[in-house]
Amino acid sequence: MTTITAIPTAPALRRSTLHAVARLRRFFKHWAAATSAYHERQVALCALRSLERQELDEARIYRGPIDNAVEKAAEIYKRRNLRHS
């Protein structure tokens, strides 16, 4: 008994190739958007961290104890890295 396998036709190959290319394009488009959004958030956080207490009070933004702890940890980490370099 012989089995006959279906050989994909040219339109089917073209369709599957176009589908794969479209999925790849969509993946990179979403990846670029996510990267851009992440970068924008980092820039905004950096700008907020550089504000002085008076400027934050004027904007009615409260800097909580977690922010202070994170800043202190970042300073300690920076000092350790400078000392070991």
Secondary structure, DSSP 8 states (H G I E B T S, - for coil): ---------HHHHHHHHHHHHHHHHHHHHHHHHHHHHHHHHHHHHHHHHHS-HHHHHHTT----HHHHHHHHHHHHHHHHHHHH-
